[in-house]
């Protein structure tokens, strides 16, 4: 039979399983063929293939592969816990961005138990147990198997669809929609990371469970690299670095809503200035209300599908919601006037302040917040303009990420199951081809995530890589076939007919707060000069040098640069150390010799001493460094 594997047509024997096909294609490495997508849906490798199937095998390096690898590993963790503590009650164990966790009732452990758990996991992995999918025809049949576990029975009662699936490995069986790896032998390295408390189903009124975080890999080298990365990440933690540099803070009076301090606002404003400078010739910018009526959110669909994540209020017997997204407000802006085809593409940008409810236990500095800003844009266009507009967005993304020294990769997510999407087959084909054609024109490599698009259209996700190799999904380009329809958006075409515009959502920073936090960790607080809140500090040797320091500071500030003076009674060595702890780009020391020669002694934050320099020459160089938004200092081998 003929099937399409990794987008290439090949001949395979009839009735072959996905696993057998992977073996024939020599995808047998420990990190290869972790799972498979068949016609856009993730499946177990035991699934038989049929004529005309579209098959994509996912490795550990793919998000789909990691998800299945870590979900399978979570079951191994639960199996180990039950072997050690038979009375523990497993609840749920999902994969997360880095690894997985599992929550248990009736279990108390400490860090001292981690080694014992890991040894039990190793024993299970040595058995190389096969995984088996089991389906129960109805809730009653499933509850018979899990009657000893009230948490599982509660989950079963909440399921809307039947049959209900579970997975068995050896003596252990657990509820799971799957898919799972075919066998446990691919897991070669396993580490318990930490334990904490967690409320059942995230409800503070319910019982407290014991949550165990862990991670696994297909080889020990990857685990070693990950543990080294964890150590480096601790040093760069934006919550710690940000506090040390006085950039922002977090208060119990406003959980999940960061306070940006003056030094932090310096960085914030420069980020927005940079973005606006890049957009000024291409986009119009608007500002829409923070709170809008329930009727608007019903029209957009958010009230029915996103209500639990929205902050609401009642005013004069009308219900309102604080916006969790900027899109509906922009739809109202578009409808405020009649548009001609000559106006298209119309690119509308908004630095929108949005609020979303996140459980308190999920909040994480600037990375997971309840109040944040998005650099949203909505682009309205004719169908024939899709490719060109996406190409322009990709150029903009490249300019932004390269300015910060952030390499990136592109991923195209295609149509999910047809029953879960809106729009005709022709609409989806045109939209997907438009995005794919733009990516092909762009000339950069990209991945295709089969079936991972939104219900309203395909999308391109942009994943940046920071200085220590972590990937962050920031930018996104989403083609929306839903909102223009719901809001009855129209433009007048050249023949006088009214037509529906094609619309793209676009964000490049994404959450500006989150991007800020990423930059803090990427640079480890050592910001490039143009972005730095501590650009120049003048250090006086004695009080008699203060007036000359103020003279230099005035020149530097008049050039639009940040400059302060340390005229404390501390030694010069201590002043240097203080400035270095603040990641100050340049330190200018002034004493008798410098006053006499009208110079300053320059030291960079990477501790390179340049000695006496001419102030005007220094200003010329650092202004050029700022204006070019350079990553490298003209005075240093690094930043």
N, C-alpha and C positions, 0 to 999 in steps of 0.2 A: 504494500500500500504506500501511497505518497502522502507525506506530512511535511509541514513547514517547521523546521527546528532552527531556533535562533535566526528566524527570518529567511532561511534558505530551504528550498524544497529538496527533500531527500527521499529515497526509497527505503522502507523498513518492512520486515516480515509482518504478516497479518497477526492481529491479537497480541502484539508485543506490549509489555508494560512500559511505563515511563522509566522505571529503574533499568530494565533490560536495554532500552534505547540508550540510556546514559552510558551503560557498560560498552555497548557497540561503538559509541562515539568516544570512548576512552576518557570519560569524565568520572574517573574513579578516585581522584585524589581526596585527601581528608577534608579539604575545603571546597570541593567541587560538588555539583549536583546535590545540594542540601535539600532543595525542594524544586517544584516545577509548577509553572503556570500552563494550563491547557485551555486554549480559547479565552485567555484573559482572566482565568480564575485559578487561584492557588489550590493545588491538589497534592495528595500523597503520591509518592513515587510508585506505589503499587497500582495506581490507576491505569487501566488499559487504554491504549491509543486507538483512534479510529481514523479512517480515511479522511484526509482534508483537515485534520486537527492542526492548530497553530500552537507550537510547543516552545516554551522558553525555560531553560534550566537556570536556576539561580545558585550562585556560589556564596560562600560566607562573606565575600566582599560586597555583595548586593544587600540592600536593606531587607528585601524579602527573605534572603538566605539567613541573615542574622536573626530576623524575627522568629523563624521556625527553629533555628538552632537553639536560641535562648529559651523559647517556649518549651521545647523538648527538655532542655536542661533544668527548667523549673520543676518539671515532673520528677526528674532525678533527685533534686533537692528534697522534694516532699517525700519521695520513697525512702531516702536516707533518714529523714527525721522520724518517720514512722517505724523504721527498724530500730532506731535508738530510743524513741519515746512513743511507744505503741498507743498511748492514750491521747496523743496530740490530735487535734481536729484540723485537717487541711481545709482552707477556704478557697482563695483564688491566688494565682501565680502568673501574672502577665510578663511578657518581655517589655523592657523599657529602652530608652535611648542607648544606655550602656549597660547591658546585662539584663537582669530580671530580679524580681523579688517574689516571695511567697509569704502569705499571711496565715498564721496558725492560731487557733483557739486552744486553750488548755495546755499552754507551753510556756515555760520560763527558761531562758538560756542567757548566757553571758559570752563575752569575747573568749573566755577560756574554753568554751565548747567548740570553737570554730575548727580546731585541728581534728577533733573527734568526728565532726560532721564531714570534713573533707576526706578523712580516711574511709568513712563509710561510703561516700560517693565514689571514691576510687575502686572500692570493692564491687560496687554495682556496675561501674563502667567496664571493669575487667570481665564481667559476665557477658558483655556485648549483647544484651537483651534486644530482641526484636520488638518493635512497637506494632500494636494491632488496633485498628479502628473498630469500635463496636457501636451499633445503633440500636436504641430503644424505641419501639413504635410509639410510645406515649409517656406521659409524665409518671403515671402509676408504675410502669415497668422500671423506669429509671429510679424512682424513689425506693423501690424494693432493694436495689443494690446499695443505695446510699442511706438506708434507713437509720444507720448508726451515727450519721453526721447531720445535725440540724441545719448547719450552714449550707450544705449541698442541697438539702431538701428545699430550703428557702429559695436558692438559686433556680432549682428546677421549676418551682411554682411560678417564678417570674419569666420563664422562657415563653415566647410567643409562638415559636415554630416547633413542629414535630416532623420527623423523628428527632430524638435527642441523642447526641453523639458523646462518646467517651473514648479514652485510649488506655490500653493495657500494656504494661511492660513487666514481665515476671508476675509477682504476686500483687503488684500495685495497679490500681485502676483509678482514673480520675476523669471527671467531666471535662470535655474540651471540644471545641468546634473543629480544631485541627487547622491545617495539616501538621504532621509531625515528621521527624526524620525516620527513615526506615529502621534504623538500628542505632544503639547508643555508642557504638564503637568509634564513631567519628569525633566524639568529645574526648580530647586528649589532655586538656588542662582545665582545672576548676578551682575557683577561689571564693570563699565566703568573705564578703567585704565588711558588712556591719549589720547591726540589728537595731530595731527601734520599735516603738509602739505605734499602732494604727487602729483607728476605730473601724469596726465592721461596716462596710459599705460607705465609709467616709462620713458617717453620722455620729456626731459627738454624744448623742443620747444613747447610742448602742455600746456594746461591750468593747473593751480594748483587747486587741489581738497582738501577737508578737510577729513583727515583720522581719524577714531575713533577706538581705540583699546579697547577691552573688553574681559572678560572671564566669563565662566559660569560653574556650577557644579550641580550634581544631589542631593547634600545636602549642608546645610550651613556650616557644620563642615569642609568640604573640602575647601570651600572658605576661611574660617578663617585661616586654615592651610596654604593655598597658600599666603595669605596676610602677614602672619608672615614670610614665606619663602622669600617673596620679600624684606622685611626689612633686613633679614639676608644676602640675596644676594647682596643688596646695599653695605653692609659693606665689602663684599668680592670681589666686582667688580674688575676684573683683570686689567682693564685700570687704576683704581685709585691705587690699591695696587702695580702694576708693576711700576708706576711712582714714588711712594713713596720709593720703594726699588731700583730705578734706574736700572731696568732690561731691558726695551725697551722703544721705543717711536714711534710716528706716525707723519709723516710730510706731509704737503700739496704738497711738491714737488714729492712725491711718494705715492699717495693715495692707501690705501689697501696693502701697501708693508712695513711691520714693520722693524724698525731698532733695532737690538739686541745689547745692551750695554755690556761692559765687564762682569759685574756681571750676566747679563742674559745669556751670552755665557758660563759662568761657568756651569749653569744648563743645557743649551743646549748640551754641550759636554758630560756631565755626562749621560744624557739621551741616547745619541748615543753610548757612550762607553758601557752602560748597554745592549743596544740592540745588539750591535756587539759581546759582550761577550757571550750572549745567542745563537747567530747564528753561531759562528765561526766554530763549528764542523759540522754543517749541511748545510750551505749555501755558495755559492760563491757570491762575491759582484762585481757589475759592475757599470760603470758610462757612461751614454749615453748623446749625445749632447742635448743642450737646445733648439736649433732651427733646424728643419728638413723640407724637401721640401714638397710642396703641394701634390706631387704625393704619398708620403707616407701616408698622412692624407686622401687622396682619397681612397687608398687601405684599410686603417683601417676603413673607414666609417665616421671618425670624420668631414671631410671637408663638408659632406652633412648634418650631423645631429647635429654638435656641432659648426659650423663655427662662429655663432654670439657670442660665448663665448671665441673665440681664438684671440690672438694678432698675427697679420701677418706683413710681411715685404717683400719688393721686392729687390732682389740682383742680379745684372747682368741679368736683364730681366727674372729672375725666381722668383716664389712666394714661400715664406717660412712661417712657422708658429712656434711660440714659443710653446713648448709642453704643453698641458693642462693635459696630462696623460703620464705615463711612458711606458705603455704597448707596443706601436708599436716599440719603440727603442729596447726593450727586444726581440721582435720577430726577428728583424734584427740580434741581437746578436746570437740567437739560430740558425739562418740560415747560420751563418758565417762558420760553419763546419758541417761535417757529424757526426751523433750521432748513437751510438749503443744502443740496449736495455739494455746492461750492465751498461750504464751511468745513467739509470733512476732509481729512480726519480732524476731529475736535478733541484735543488732549486737555483734560481737566485734572489738575493736581490739587491735593489738599493735605496739609499736615494736620491730620485729624486726631483729636483727643478722644479716645474710646475707653470704655470701662467694661470689664468682664468679670463675673464672679468666678473666683478660683478658691477651692478649699484651702483653709489656712495651712494645712500640712503640705500643700503642693507649692506654696510660695517660696521663691528662691532668689533673693536679691533683685537685680535688674532682669534676670533671666525669666522669671515667672512672676508676673505682677497682676494687679487688678486694674490699674490705671496706667495707660501708656499711649504713645503717639505713633501713628503710622504715616509713612510717606506714600500715601495712596495716590493713585492716578487712575482715571477711567477714560479710556480712549474710544470714541465713537467713530465708526468708519463704514465704508462700503466693503462688501466681501472681497473685491479685487485689491483692496489696500492692506489686507492682513499681513502678507509677507513683508512688505516694506516697513510696516509699523513695528513688527516684531524685531526686524533687523535693527531698526533704530533704537529699540529698547535694549537689545543686546549690546550695542555699541555704548550706550549710556552705562549699562551694568559693568562692562569691561573697564571703562574709564574710572568708575567709582572704586571697584575692588582693587584694581591695580595701583591706584593712588595710595591705598593702605597696605600694599604688599600682601594681598589676600588672593592666592590662586583659587580657581573655582572650577566646578564641573556642572554640566547641564543634564537635566533629566526630563524626558518627555513622558507624561502620564496620559494614557489613552482611555478610551471609553470603558467604564465598568459594565457589569451585566446590563443588558439592554432594558430589562424590567425595572432597573433602578435609576434610569436616566430619563431626561426629557429631550425632545427634539427628534427629528426624523433621521433615518439612516443617512440620507443625503446631506443633512446639516452637519452630522458628526464627521462624515467623510471629508466634506469641504473644510471644516474647522481643523481637523487633524492634519490634513494635507497642507493647510496653510501654515500651521506651526512647524510641521516636519520640513516643509520646503524652506522656511526661513532658517531653520537650524542647519539644513544642508548648505544653503547659500552662505551661512556664517562661516562654515568651514572648520569649526571646532568639533571634536568628538563629543558624543552625547549618548546617554543610556536611554532605553525605552522601558518604561514601567507599564507593562501591559495591565489594563484594567484598573489603574490607580488614579484616573482622572476624577474630577468632581462630577456630581450628578448633572450639573448644568453645562459641562463642557470640558475639553481637554486642557492641559496646562503644562507649562514649563517651570520646573523648580531649579533654583540656582543654589548650589551648596558650596560655601567658601571653606577654605582650609587655613587654620591659624598657624602661628609660629611653632606650635608643638604638635602639629599634625592632626588636630581634632577638626571634624567637619561640622558645619552649622548650616542649616537650611534658612536662608534669609530672604533672598529675592524670589519672586514668583510672578509669572505671567499667566493669567487664566482667561480663557475665552468663555464668555457667559452668554448662553442662549436663553436664560431664564428671566433675568430682571428686565431686559428690554421688552419682553413679551408681557410680563406682569404689569409694568408701568405704561404699556402702550406707547413706547417711544417711537417717534417717526421723524423722517426728514423728507423734504420734497425733492424728487429726482428730476433729472433734466427734461423728462417728458411730462412733468406736472403731477405724476403719480406719487402717492404717499408710500414710503417703504420703511421697513424696520431696520435700524442700524445694527451692525455687528459691534459688540462691545468687548473690550479687553480690560480686565483688572490688572494693575501693575503696582508692585511694591519692590523696592530695591534694598533699602535699609531694613525694611520690614517693620518690626517694632524698634523705634529709635532708642528706647531705653535698653532693650536687649542688645542692639548693635553697639551701643555705648559700652555695655558690660563686656561684650566680646572684644572690643578694642582695648579696654583696660587690661584684659588677660593676654591678648595677642602681643601688645607692646610691653607687658609686665609693668605698666605705669610709665615707661620711658617713651613718651609720645614724641612723634616727629615735631620739629620746631614750630611749624605752622599751626599745629593743634594743641601744643603744650600750654598748660595753665601756669607753668613756671619756666618762662623762657630765659630770663637773665636775672641774676642776683649779684649785687655789688657788695663786696665784703670789705669793711674798713679795718685797717690795722690798729688805728687809735682814733680817739674823738676828734683830733685835729684834722682828720681826713674826711670828716662827714660832709663838709660844704662842697668839696670837690666831687664826692660820690653823688651828691644831689645834682650837681651840674651835669654829670654824665647821665644820670637817670632821666633828667629832663630831656636830653637829646634822644635817648632811646625811646622814651614814651611818646615823644612828638612824631616818631616814625611809626606809631601805631603798635608798638611792641609792649609786652608785659615785662615790667622791671620793678624789682623792689630792692631795698637796702637792708643789710644786716649790720647795724651799728651797735649791736649789743656789746657787753663787756667781756664776752667770751674770747678765747684765743682764736687765731685765724684757722688753725687746724680743726677746732670744734665747729667753727662756722662753715668750713668746707664740708664737714661730715653732715651737718644739718641740711645743707643745700643738696647734697647727694642723696640723702634719704627722701627728699622731696622730688627727686628725679629732675632737678633743675638742669636745663640744657647747657647753660654757660654761666660760669662764675668769674667775675672780674674783681680781682683784689687790688686795692689802692692803698699805698703807703707813701712815705716821703719821696721816694724815687719817682713813683708814678705821678705824684702831684707836680713835681719839678719838671718832668718830661711831657706832661699832659698825655699820659698813656694809661694803660691798665695791664695787669698781669692776668692772662687768660688761662683758665683750666676748664676742660670739658667734663661732662658728667661721667664719661668712661675713664676719667682720671688721667687724661693726657694733658700735661702741662706745656703750654706754648710760650710762656714767658711774656715779656712786654709786647703789646700790640698797639697799633694806631687806632683810635676810637672810630674815626671816619671810615677807615678800611674795614673794620669789624662790622660797622653798620651796613655798609654796602653788601658785604657777603651774606649777612644773616637776613637782610631784606630780600635778597635774591633767593635764599633758601626758603623763606616764607612764601614768596610769590609763586615759586615753582612747586610748592607743596612737596618738597624733596623729602625722601626717606633718609637720605644720608647727609651728614653734616659736612660742610667744607673743611672743618677743623678736626674731623675724627674719622677713624676707620669703621666706626659703627655708630648706632644710635642707642 
